Amino acid sequence: METPLKINFDKGNLILQNVPEALQIHLPDIRWNERTLTFRAPAYRY
């Protein structure tokens, strides 16, 4: 069983954890963040 996608809001950004690879290409403006080891996206885009 896959770990579910988790989304949090942080200071104008969406923090996405456990993003399946197949879904990554369909989410515009997400970027990998090396510091937090999560994907981030500006919340206003969603």
Chimera marker file (.cmm) of the C-alpha trace (Angstrom):
<marker_set name="trace">
<marker id="1" x="0.000" y="0.000" z="0.000" r="1" g="1" b="0" radius="0.5"/>
<marker id="2" x="1.320" y="3.440" z="-0.945" r="1" g="1" b="0" radius="0.5"/>
<marker id="3" x="1.703" y="6.214" z="1.590" r="1" g="1" b="0" radius="0.5"/>
<marker id="4" x="-1.028" y="8.811" z="0.960" r="1" g="1" b="0" radius="0.5"/>
<marker id="5" x="-0.247" y="12.245" z="-0.435" r="1" g="1" b="0" radius="0.5"/>
<marker id="6" x="0.003" y="14.829" z="2.335" r="1" g="1" b="0" radius="0.5"/>
<marker id="7" x="-0.495" y="18.576" z="1.731" r="1" g="1" b="0" radius="0.5"/>
<marker id="8" x="0.189" y="21.336" z="4.259" r="1" g="1" b="0" radius="0.5"/>
<marker id="9" x="0.110" y="25.115" z="4.021" r="1" g="1" b="0" radius="0.5"/>
<marker id="10" x="3.175" y="27.101" z="5.156" r="1" g="1" b="0" radius="0.5"/>
<marker id="11" x="3.598" y="30.866" z="4.706" r="1" g="1" b="0" radius="0.5"/>
<marker id="12" x="2.032" y="31.072" z="1.252" r="1" g="1" b="0" radius="0.5"/>
<marker id="13" x="3.346" y="27.726" z="0.045" r="1" g="1" b="0" radius="0.5"/>
<marker id="14" x="1.895" y="24.269" z="-0.278" r="1" g="1" b="0" radius="0.5"/>
<marker id="15" x="4.150" y="21.566" z="1.123" r="1" g="1" b="0" radius="0.5"/>
<marker id="16" x="3.556" y="18.216" z="-0.583" r="1" g="1" b="0" radius="0.5"/>
<marker id="17" x="4.838" y="14.942" z="0.812" r="1" g="1" b="0" radius="0.5"/>
<marker id="18" x="4.647" y="11.459" z="-0.713" r="1" g="1" b="0" radius="0.5"/>
<marker id="19" x="3.825" y="12.736" z="-4.212" r="1" g="1" b="0" radius="0.5"/>
<marker id="20" x="3.566" y="9.772" z="-6.604" r="1" g="1" b="0" radius="0.5"/>
<marker id="21" x="5.864" y="10.134" z="-9.594" r="1" g="1" b="0" radius="0.5"/>
<marker id="22" x="2.943" y="9.742" z="-12.013" r="1" g="1" b="0" radius="0.5"/>
<marker id="23" x="1.211" y="12.743" z="-10.406" r="1" g="1" b="0" radius="0.5"/>
<marker id="24" x="4.254" y="15.037" z="-10.405" r="1" g="1" b="0" radius="0.5"/>
<marker id="25" x="3.989" y="15.826" z="-14.122" r="1" g="1" b="0" radius="0.5"/>
<marker id="26" x="0.374" y="16.992" z="-13.679" r="1" g="1" b="0" radius="0.5"/>
<marker id="27" x="1.091" y="19.510" z="-10.903" r="1" g="1" b="0" radius="0.5"/>
<marker id="28" x="2.362" y="22.792" z="-12.342" r="1" g="1" b="0" radius="0.5"/>
<marker id="29" x="4.935" y="24.807" z="-10.431" r="1" g="1" b="0" radius="0.5"/>
<marker id="30" x="5.935" y="22.165" z="-7.891" r="1" g="1" b="0" radius="0.5"/>
<marker id="31" x="9.633" y="22.166" z="-7.094" r="1" g="1" b="0" radius="0.5"/>
<marker id="32" x="11.739" y="19.754" z="-5.065" r="1" g="1" b="0" radius="0.5"/>
<marker id="33" x="13.196" y="21.352" z="-1.942" r="1" g="1" b="0" radius="0.5"/>
<marker id="34" x="16.474" y="19.781" z="-0.816" r="1" g="1" b="0" radius="0.5"/>
<marker id="35" x="16.343" y="21.428" z="2.605" r="1" g="1" b="0" radius="0.5"/>
<marker id="36" x="12.967" y="19.980" z="3.613" r="1" g="1" b="0" radius="0.5"/>
<marker id="37" x="13.024" y="16.941" z="1.284" r="1" g="1" b="0" radius="0.5"/>
<marker id="38" x="9.514" y="17.792" z="0.097" r="1" g="1" b="0" radius="0.5"/>
<marker id="39" x="7.888" y="19.345" z="-2.930" r="1" g="1" b="0" radius="0.5"/>
<marker id="40" x="6.791" y="22.984" z="-2.612" r="1" g="1" b="0" radius="0.5"/>
<marker id="41" x="4.464" y="25.114" z="-4.705" r="1" g="1" b="0" radius="0.5"/>
<marker id="42" x="3.148" y="28.658" z="-4.391" r="1" g="1" b="0" radius="0.5"/>
<marker id="43" x="-0.333" y="28.311" z="-2.882" r="1" g="1" b="0" radius="0.5"/>
<marker id="44" x="-1.861" y="31.031" z="-5.061" r="1" g="1" b="0" radius="0.5"/>
<marker id="45" x="-1.411" y="28.749" z="-8.091" r="1" g="1" b="0" radius="0.5"/>
<marker id="46" x="-3.940" y="26.316" z="-6.626" r="1" g="1" b="0" radius="0.5"/>
<link id1="1" id2="2" r="1" g="1" b="0" radius="0.2"/>
<link id1="2" id2="3" r="1" g="1" b="0" radius="0.2"/>
<link id1="3" id2="4" r="1" g="1" b="0" radius="0.2"/>
<link id1="4" id2="5" r="1" g="1" b="0" radius="0.2"/>
<link id1="5" id2="6" r="1" g="1" b="0" radius="0.2"/>
<link id1="6" id2="7" r="1" g="1" b="0" radius="0.2"/>
<link id1="7" id2="8" r="1" g="1" b="0" radius="0.2"/>
<link id1="8" id2="9" r="1" g="1" b="0" radius="0.2"/>
<link id1="9" id2="10" r="1" g="1" b="0" radius="0.2"/>
<link id1="10" id2="11" r="1" g="1" b="0" radius="0.2"/>
<link id1="11" id2="12" r="1" g="1" b="0" radius="0.2"/>
<link id1="12" id2="13" r="1" g="1" b="0" radius="0.2"/>
<link id1="13" id2="14" r="1" g="1" b="0" radius="0.2"/>
<link id1="14" id2="15" r="1" g="1" b="0" radius="0.2"/>
<link id1="15" id2="16" r="1" g="1" b="0" radius="0.2"/>
<link id1="16" id2="17" r="1" g="1" b="0" radius="0.2"/>
<link id1="17" id2="18" r="1" g="1" b="0" radius="0.2"/>
<link id1="18" id2="19" r="1" g="1" b="0" radius="0.2"/>
<link id1="19" id2="20" r="1" g="1" b="0" radius="0.2"/>
<link id1="20" id2="21" r="1" g="1" b="0" radius="0.2"/>
<link id1="21" id2="22" r="1" g="1" b="0" radius="0.2"/>
<link id1="22" id2="23" r="1" g="1" b="0" radius="0.2"/>
<link id1="23" id2="24" r="1" g="1" b="0" radius="0.2"/>
<link id1="24" id2="25" r="1" g="1" b="0" radius="0.2"/>
<link id1="25" id2="26" r="1" g="1" b="0" radius="0.2"/>
<link id1="26" id2="27" r="1" g="1" b="0" radius="0.2"/>
<link id1="27" id2="28" r="1" g="1" b="0" radius="0.2"/>
<link id1="28" id2="29" r="1" g="1" b="0" radius="0.2"/>
<link id1="29" id2="30" r="1" g="1" b="0" radius="0.2"/>
<link id1="30" id2="31" r="1" g="1" b="0" radius="0.2"/>
<link id1="31" id2="32" r="1" g="1" b="0" radius="0.2"/>
<link id1="32" id2="33" r="1" g="1" b="0" radius="0.2"/>
<link id1="33" id2="34" r="1" g="1" b="0" radius="0.2"/>
<link id1="34" id2="35" r="1" g="1" b="0" radius="0.2"/>
<link id1="35" id2="36" r="1" g="1" b="0" radius="0.2"/>
<link id1="36" id2="37" r="1" g="1" b="0" radius="0.2"/>
<link id1="37" id2="38" r="1" g="1" b="0" radius="0.2"/>
<link id1="38" id2="39" r="1" g="1" b="0" radius="0.2"/>
<link id1="39" id2="40" r="1" g="1" b="0" radius="0.2"/>
<link id1="40" id2="41" r="1" g="1" b="0" radius="0.2"/>
<link id1="41" id2="42" r="1" g="1" b="0" radius="0.2"/>
<link id1="42" id2="43" r="1" g="1" b="0" radius="0.2"/>
<link id1="43" id2="44" r="1" g="1" b="0" radius="0.2"/>
<link id1="44" id2="45" r="1" g="1" b="0" radius="0.2"/>
<link id1="45" id2="46" r="1" g="1" b="0" radius="0.2"/>
</marker_set>
